Structure formats: structure tokens, C-alpha cells
Amino acid sequence: MSSNHHLLSQREAHRLPYELTQLIIWLAVSSSDDYVPSHFHLRYITLSAVRQVCRDWNSIALAMTRLWGRVAVDVTTSLSRYPPVDIVDLWMQRTQASQPIEILIAMPTDEDLTRTIRVREMWEFLYRYSGQWGELWYFSESGLGGFPQDLSRSHNLKKLSIDAGLLDEEAIDQVGPSFVGFRGSIRELDLEIATYDWIFHWGESKVAALNSLERVRLQYEGWTQGILNIFSEAATSLVSAQINADGQWSISPEYHDFDSDVQSISLTALRYLELRISDANLDLFNFLEMRVLEALDVSVNWNGLPDESRDILPLLSCIEPGRTDVLKYCTMQFDVLPSSWATLVFRSPTLSRLSTYRIHNVEVVGNTKEIIASAAPHNILGRISLSPEAQPGYFTIGWASTP
């Protein structure tokens, strides 16, 4: 029975066009990929299952060079499942040196000697292929002690992700030597948790140029001047930015103002900006010009900021024509937005050009509708609606269409 079933599977698989079979195999395997270490082994299970469908599928899978270019190694705990070096060696041979390799390494969370040795052996092996590295994803709860020490031959490295605790000046001292001789160009950068010191010293030490950076995702803590520094480095190349920033005003008065010589930054390629900002004001928007920005998503948590520092005008002026000319989607969320501020939020007639304009967490009192009606131009007044939120007395105000 099983033999007949296997032959039937072969005949059915053989009927599929070659290109369609490739697509099915690729979708099956790549759909199991993510950046959760405990899920890494699912890729290997899926690869094995695909190859066992029939001989044709096995042959096609072995010939698909791009199928073998992801090395995801999780050695975080004693229960982690990871491929041995000799198996990874076979995968690398199947890429035929024609595919960029994605390197995902999750380091041990303890000092277990066996797993520490295993990951060291894996790094030593992967160094042979460092010229093919296209992505490096490094996760560690124990800092940067296991970060690869030599990236000088990784000239094809385009995507760098580091999640290793607080990235400060000391962390730069650990990572910086790895980039000596590095001549690649980072296109995607993902950092948790970056600080101003990290960003400043990255630039000062010229660790790696960011003038080709297209996408950035930052979990950030400290002086928001560091965000402007990143934007300045990648002003002509940055397309998408997702930043979760804790400005730490309550910790240091030095973080309340920008450098006296800070210049306006024209982000000539930026189309999407998502900014989650807490414990800081919005003055950084005074220095941003984003003429091709299409989508803006801003969330503000004032924390303990004094009332005089809670100024939304820098943000509102930033979405006016001349600063953003093609903006279509704009959402804003505040921990609290008094209804009296509605005269500011809805006063501009240029808002009619937006497909989506939503303000969340607006505190609504009895005369809110009258305030909006008196402030909003006629060309947007008919579009404005109020939707209640979970917290009584708070509404989302504006309009929306699906992007």
C-alpha cells in the first residue's frame, strides 16, 4: 500500500511543470523561516519533508541553490536543536557559491561548554564562506563576546541585525574591530537596544558606512540627537525607518536640546516612517524634510514631560506641503490628547489630500465636536468621524482608507 501510494505521489508530482514545482518547494520551505530561535529547526524539518515527497522533488530541491543559503543555528538552551557542521557543509556546497548566505546565530544563554564549543566550531566553519554572507543576524543574552571577529571579507554583507543587550560605547569597542577592512555596504540595519553613544561612536570610528542604508529598525534609548545622526548618514538612501525611541528626558537634562549646529536633513528617498517616541519632545521633526514620504505613523507617550514641552506643532508642520508633498497615510497616537488641541490637529486645509488621517486617544468632552467644527476647514469637515476606544471618554478621530 505504501509503495503504491509513493508511486502515485511520484506520478502526480511529475505532472507538475518544473517551474511550478520549484515555486511550491520554495514557498513551503521559506514559509517556515522566521527570526525566533526556537523555530529555526522547523526549516530543516520542512526541507526533509519536501525531499521525501518523491524522487523528482528531491532532485529539484537539491538543484535549487537559493534553497540552501540560510544557516539558522539556535544553541540558546540544552533543548535547542541545531544542524551539525558536516550537514551545513553540504548546504554550502549546494549553493555553488552563487547565492548570498543568511547567517542567523542565537548564542548560548548560559556557560554550557558543549554548546559554546559547537557554536565556535560553526563560526570557524562559516568563516570559509564569509565572502558569500549577505545577512548576519546575531542574538545573545550575554553580550557581544561571541560576535564574529573578522568581517573584512564579507563584502556582500547587506543586512546586519544585532540583539545583544544595551549597545553602548563599550559595545562599539567590541564590534568595531570586526569591521576593520570591511568594504561592503549595509542596506538594512536592525539594532536592539542602540544608544546615542553607540551611534555616535559608530560614525566617529567609521565602523561601516551607512550612506547606502535603505531600511533601519531601531530600539533606541537616549538622546534623540542619535536618531538625527542616523538620518543624516543615510539621507539620500533611506527608504523605510521603524524606530522605537525612549528619549530619557526624565533621566538627563542634557537630552532636552539638540546640538546648536544641527542642520535640517532632507530625506530624499524616505517613503515610510514609523516612530514610537516616549519621554521626549517632538523637536526632531523641526529638522526633517521628507518630500517623498507616503506613510507616517507616530506614537507619543509624554511620560513626565512638563506641559510646556508637550508641543505637537513640530509634528504637524512636518506634514505640510513643502516638507511632505506626497503623503497619503498619516496616523498619530498620544497617551493623552486634550480635546482643546483639536483646533491644531484639524486646522489645515491641506489634510484633504490624505487618504488616511487618524488621531488616536483623543480625550472627548461635551463640546469636542463643536471645537472640531469651528477649527476644521469645510473640505475635510465632512470626512471626520469619531470612533470610541476601549477607554471610556476617548476616541479615534479622523478618516481612513486601506493602503
C-alpha positions as CSV (number, residue, x, y, z in Angstrom):
1,M,0.0,0.0,0.0
2,S,2.7,2.5,1.0
3,S,4.7,1.6,-2.2
4,N,1.7,2.2,-4.5
5,H,1.0,5.4,-2.7
6,H,4.6,6.5,-3.1
7,L,4.5,5.7,-6.8
8,L,1.2,7.7,-7.1
9,S,2.8,10.6,-5.4
10,Q,5.7,10.4,-7.9
11,R,3.3,10.4,-10.9
12,E,1.3,13.4,-9.5
13,A,4.5,15.3,-8.8
14,H,5.9,14.6,-12.2
15,R,2.8,16.1,-13.9
16,L,3.5,19.5,-12.3
17,P,5.6,21.9,-14.5
18,Y,9.1,22.2,-13.3
19,E,8.8,25.9,-12.5
20,L,5.7,25.4,-10.6
21,T,7.3,22.6,-8.5
22,Q,10.2,25.0,-7.8
23,L,7.8,27.6,-6.6
24,I,5.9,25.2,-4.4
25,I,9.1,23.9,-2.8
26,W,10.4,27.4,-2.2
27,L,7.1,28.6,-0.6
28,A,6.9,25.5,1.6
29,V,10.4,26.0,2.9
30,S,10.6,29.8,3.2
31,S,7.2,29.9,4.9
32,S,8.9,28.2,7.9
33,D,11.6,30.9,8.2
34,D,11.4,33.5,10.9
35,Y,13.6,35.1,13.5
36,V,12.5,33.2,16.5
37,P,15.4,30.9,17.6
38,S,13.2,28.1,18.9
39,H,11.6,27.9,15.5
40,F,14.8,27.6,13.5
41,H,14.6,23.8,13.4
42,L,11.3,24.0,11.5
43,R,13.2,24.8,8.3
44,Y,15.2,21.6,8.5
45,I,12.1,19.6,9.2
46,T,10.4,21.2,6.2
47,L,13.4,20.6,3.9
48,S,13.5,17.0,4.9
49,A,9.8,16.5,4.2
50,V,10.0,18.2,0.8
51,R,12.8,15.9,-0.3
52,Q,10.8,12.8,0.7
53,V,7.8,13.6,-1.4
54,C,9.3,11.8,-4.4
55,R,12.5,11.5,-6.4
56,D,11.6,14.4,-8.7
57,W,11.0,16.7,-5.8
58,N,14.3,15.6,-4.2
59,S,16.2,16.2,-7.4
60,I,14.6,19.6,-7.9
61,A,15.2,20.7,-4.3
62,L,18.9,19.7,-4.5
63,A,19.3,21.8,-7.6
64,M,17.7,24.9,-6.1
65,T,20.8,26.8,-5.0
66,R,18.8,29.5,-3.2
67,L,17.1,26.8,-1.0
68,W,20.4,26.1,0.9
69,G,21.6,29.5,1.7
70,R,20.1,30.0,5.1
71,V,22.0,28.8,8.1
72,A,20.0,29.3,11.3
73,V,21.6,28.0,14.4
74,D,20.0,28.1,17.8
75,V,22.2,27.0,20.7
76,T,20.4,29.1,23.4
77,T,19.4,26.2,25.7
78,S,20.0,22.5,26.2
79,L,16.8,21.7,24.4
80,S,17.9,23.6,21.2
81,R,18.1,21.7,18.0
82,Y,20.7,22.7,15.5
83,P,22.4,21.2,12.5
84,P,25.9,19.7,12.8
85,V,28.7,21.3,10.8
86,D,29.0,18.5,8.3
87,I,25.4,19.0,7.3
88,V,25.8,22.7,6.9
89,D,28.9,22.0,4.8
90,L,26.6,20.1,2.3
91,W,24.2,23.0,2.2
92,M,27.0,25.4,1.4
93,Q,28.2,23.2,-1.4
94,R,24.7,23.2,-2.9
95,T,24.7,27.0,-3.1
96,Q,27.5,26.6,-5.6
97,A,28.9,29.9,-4.3
98,S,26.2,31.7,-6.3
99,Q,23.8,32.6,-3.5
100,P,24.2,35.1,-0.7
101,I,24.1,33.2,2.7
102,E,21.9,34.2,5.5
103,I,23.6,33.6,8.9
104,L,21.4,33.5,11.9
105,I,23.1,32.6,15.2
106,A,21.4,32.6,18.6
107,M,24.2,32.3,21.3
108,P,24.0,30.2,24.5
109,T,22.2,31.8,27.4
110,D,24.5,30.2,29.9
111,E,28.1,29.0,30.0
112,D,27.4,25.5,28.9
113,L,30.7,24.2,27.5
114,T,29.3,21.8,24.9
115,R,27.1,24.4,23.2
116,T,29.8,27.0,23.4
117,I,32.2,24.7,21.6
118,R,29.6,23.9,19.0
119,V,28.9,27.5,18.1
120,R,32.6,28.3,18.0
121,E,33.1,25.4,15.5
122,M,30.2,26.7,13.5
123,W,31.7,30.2,13.3
124,E,35.1,28.8,12.3
125,F,33.4,26.8,9.5
126,L,31.2,29.6,8.3
127,Y,34.3,32.0,8.0
128,R,35.3,30.0,4.9
129,Y,32.2,31.3,3.2
130,S,32.3,34.8,4.6
131,G,32.6,36.2,1.1
132,Q,29.0,35.0,0.5
133,W,27.5,36.3,3.7
134,G,24.5,38.5,2.7
135,E,22.9,38.7,6.1
136,L,24.2,38.4,9.6
137,W,21.7,38.1,12.5
138,Y,23.2,37.9,15.9
139,F,21.3,37.2,19.1
140,S,22.8,36.9,22.6
141,E,21.6,37.5,26.1
142,S,25.3,37.5,27.2
143,G,26.6,40.4,25.2
144,L,28.9,40.5,22.1
145,G,31.6,38.1,23.3
146,G,30.6,35.7,20.5
147,F,30.2,38.2,17.7
148,P,32.3,37.2,14.6
149,Q,35.7,38.7,14.9
150,D,36.6,39.3,11.2
151,L,34.2,40.7,8.6
152,S,36.8,42.0,6.3
153,R,36.0,39.5,3.5
154,S,32.2,39.9,4.0
155,H,31.9,42.4,1.1
156,N,28.5,41.1,0.1
157,L,27.0,41.7,3.6
158,K,23.9,43.8,3.1
159,K,21.8,43.1,6.2
160,L,23.0,43.4,9.8
161,S,20.9,42.6,12.9
162,I,22.2,42.7,16.5
163,D,20.2,41.9,19.6
164,A,22.6,41.6,22.4
165,G,21.5,43.9,25.2
166,L,22.5,47.5,25.6
167,L,24.6,48.7,22.7
168,D,26.8,51.5,24.1
169,E,30.3,52.8,23.7
170,E,31.8,49.7,25.2
171,A,29.8,47.5,22.8
172,I,31.3,49.5,19.9
173,D,34.8,48.8,21.2
174,Q,33.9,45.1,20.9
175,V,32.3,45.2,17.5
176,G,34.4,47.8,15.8
177,P,37.5,45.6,15.2
178,S,35.3,43.1,13.4
179,F,34.7,45.7,10.6
180,V,38.4,46.6,10.0
181,G,38.9,46.2,6.3
182,F,35.1,45.9,5.6
183,R,34.3,47.3,2.2
184,G,30.7,46.3,1.9
185,S,27.6,48.5,2.2
186,I,25.0,47.9,4.8
187,R,21.5,48.2,3.2
188,E,19.4,47.0,6.2
189,L,20.2,47.6,9.9
190,D,18.3,46.2,12.9
191,L,19.6,47.1,16.4
192,E,18.3,46.4,19.9
193,I,19.0,48.3,22.1
194,A,21.0,51.1,20.5
195,T,22.1,54.2,22.4
196,Y,23.4,57.6,21.4
197,D,26.9,56.6,22.3
198,W,26.7,53.6,20.0
199,I,25.5,55.6,17.1
200,F,27.9,58.5,17.7
201,H,31.0,56.3,18.0
202,W,29.9,54.1,15.1
203,G,30.1,57.3,12.9
204,E,33.2,58.7,14.6
205,S,35.1,55.4,14.3
206,K,33.8,54.9,10.8
207,V,32.9,51.3,11.7
208,A,31.0,50.8,8.5
209,A,29.5,53.4,6.1
210,L,25.7,53.8,6.3
211,N,25.4,56.0,3.2
212,S,23.7,53.1,1.3
213,L,21.3,52.3,4.2
214,E,17.8,51.7,2.8
215,R,15.9,50.2,5.9
216,V,16.5,50.8,9.5
217,R,14.8,49.3,12.6
218,L,16.0,50.6,15.9
219,Q,15.1,50.0,19.5
220,Y,16.7,53.2,20.8
221,E,17.5,54.7,24.3
222,G,19.0,58.1,25.0
223,W,19.4,61.5,23.4
224,T,17.3,61.7,20.3
225,Q,20.1,63.5,18.6
226,G,21.3,60.0,17.7
227,I,18.2,59.5,15.5
228,L,19.1,62.6,13.6
229,N,22.7,61.3,13.2
230,I,21.4,58.1,11.6
231,F,19.1,60.1,9.3
232,S,22.0,62.4,8.3
233,E,24.2,59.4,7.4
234,A,21.6,57.8,5.2
235,A,19.8,61.0,4.0
236,T,19.8,60.1,0.3
237,S,19.3,56.3,0.5
238,L,16.9,55.6,3.4
239,V,13.5,54.3,2.2
240,S,12.0,52.9,5.4
241,A,12.5,53.6,9.1
242,Q,11.0,52.0,12.2
243,I,12.2,53.5,15.4
244,N,11.1,52.9,19.0
245,A,12.8,55.6,21.0
246,D,13.0,56.3,24.7
247,G,14.3,59.8,24.9
248,Q,15.1,59.6,28.7
249,W,14.3,63.2,29.4
250,S,13.5,62.4,33.0
251,I,17.0,60.9,33.4
252,S,19.2,63.7,32.0
253,P,18.6,67.4,31.3
254,E,21.3,67.2,28.7
255,Y,18.9,65.3,26.5
256,H,16.4,68.1,26.3
257,D,18.0,70.1,23.4
258,F,19.9,69.3,20.2
259,D,23.3,70.4,19.2
260,S,23.5,74.1,18.4
261,D,24.9,73.4,15.0
262,V,22.3,70.7,13.9
263,Q,21.2,71.1,10.3
264,S,18.0,70.4,8.6
265,I,18.0,67.0,6.9
266,S,16.4,66.3,3.6
267,L,15.5,62.6,3.4
268,T,15.2,62.4,-0.3
269,A,14.2,58.7,-0.6
270,L,12.2,58.1,2.7
271,R,8.7,56.7,2.0
272,Y,7.7,55.1,5.3
273,L,8.4,56.4,8.8
274,E,7.2,54.7,12.0
275,L,8.2,56.4,15.2
276,R,7.3,55.4,18.7
277,I,8.7,58.0,21.0
278,S,8.5,58.3,24.8
279,D,9.9,60.6,27.4
280,A,11.0,63.2,24.9
281,N,9.5,66.1,22.9
282,L,8.9,66.2,19.2
283,D,11.5,68.8,18.2
284,L,13.4,66.4,15.9
285,F,10.6,66.9,13.4
286,N,11.8,70.6,13.1
287,F,14.9,69.3,11.3
288,L,13.3,66.8,8.9
289,E,12.2,67.3,5.3
290,M,10.6,64.2,3.8
291,R,9.2,65.3,0.4
292,V,8.5,61.8,-0.9
293,L,7.1,60.4,2.3
294,E,4.0,58.4,1.7
295,A,3.1,56.9,5.1
296,L,3.8,58.4,8.6
297,D,2.9,56.5,11.8
298,V,3.7,58.3,15.1
299,S,3.0,57.3,18.6
300,V,3.8,59.6,21.5
301,N,4.0,58.9,25.2
302,W,4.8,62.1,27.1
303,N,5.5,60.4,30.4
304,G,6.5,63.0,32.9
305,L,7.2,65.8,30.4
306,P,6.1,69.3,31.6
307,D,3.1,70.8,29.8
308,E,5.3,73.5,28.1
309,S,7.3,70.7,26.4
310,R,4.3,68.9,25.0
311,D,4.3,70.7,21.7
312,I,2.8,69.0,18.7
313,L,3.4,71.8,16.3
314,P,6.8,70.4,15.0
315,L,5.0,67.2,14.0
316,L,2.0,69.0,12.4
317,S,4.2,71.4,10.5
318,C,6.2,68.5,9.2
319,I,3.3,67.1,7.2
320,E,2.6,70.4,5.4
321,P,3.3,70.8,1.7
322,G,7.0,71.7,1.1
323,R,8.0,69.3,3.9
324,T,6.0,66.3,2.7
325,D,4.5,66.6,-0.8
326,V,3.0,63.1,-1.5
327,L,1.9,62.0,2.0
328,K,-1.1,59.7,1.8
329,Y,-1.4,57.9,5.1
330,C,-0.9,59.6,8.5
331,T,-1.8,58.2,11.9
332,M,-0.9,59.7,15.3
333,Q,-1.4,58.4,18.8
334,F,-0.8,60.2,22.0
335,D,-1.0,58.9,25.6
336,V,-3.4,61.8,26.1
337,L,-4.5,64.5,23.6
338,P,-6.9,67.0,25.2
339,S,-9.9,67.9,23.0
340,S,-8.8,71.5,23.1
341,W,-5.9,70.6,20.9
342,A,-8.3,69.6,18.1
343,T,-8.0,73.2,16.7
344,L,-4.3,72.4,16.0
345,V,-4.8,68.9,14.7
346,F,-7.5,69.6,12.2
347,R,-7.0,73.2,11.2
348,S,-5.0,72.6,8.0
349,P,-6.9,72.6,4.7
350,T,-4.1,70.5,3.1
351,L,-5.2,67.5,5.1
352,S,-7.8,66.8,2.4
353,R,-5.0,65.3,0.3
354,L,-4.6,62.5,2.8
355,S,-6.3,59.1,2.2
356,T,-5.9,58.4,5.9
357,Y,-5.6,60.8,8.8
358,R,-6.4,59.3,12.2
359,I,-5.7,60.7,15.7
360,H,-5.9,58.1,18.5
361,N,-6.6,58.6,22.2
362,V,-8.3,62.0,21.9
363,E,-10.0,62.9,25.2
364,V,-13.5,63.8,24.2
365,V,-15.7,66.2,26.3
366,G,-19.1,67.5,25.6
367,N,-18.1,70.3,23.2
368,T,-15.4,68.4,21.2
369,K,-17.5,68.2,18.1
370,E,-18.1,71.9,18.2
371,I,-14.4,72.6,18.7
372,I,-13.6,70.5,15.6
373,A,-16.3,72.0,13.6
374,S,-15.0,75.5,14.4
375,A,-11.4,74.6,13.6
376,A,-11.6,72.3,10.6
377,P,-11.9,73.6,7.0
378,H,-15.0,72.7,5.1
379,N,-13.1,70.5,2.7
380,I,-12.3,68.0,5.5
381,L,-15.1,68.5,7.9
382,G,-17.4,66.1,6.2
383,R,-14.8,63.3,6.3
384,I,-14.2,63.4,10.1
385,S,-15.7,60.8,12.2
386,L,-15.4,59.8,15.9
387,S,-14.9,56.2,16.9
388,P,-14.9,55.2,20.6
389,E,-11.9,53.5,22.0
390,A,-11.8,50.9,24.9
391,Q,-11.1,53.6,27.5
392,P,-14.3,55.5,28.2
393,G,-14.2,59.1,27.1
394,Y,-11.5,58.6,24.5
395,F,-12.0,58.4,20.7
396,T,-10.1,58.0,17.5
397,I,-10.9,61.0,15.3
398,G,-10.3,61.3,11.5
399,W,-10.8,59.1,8.5
400,A,-9.1,56.1,6.9
401,S,-8.8,54.1,3.8
402,T,-7.0,50.8,3.3
403,P,-3.4,51.3,1.9
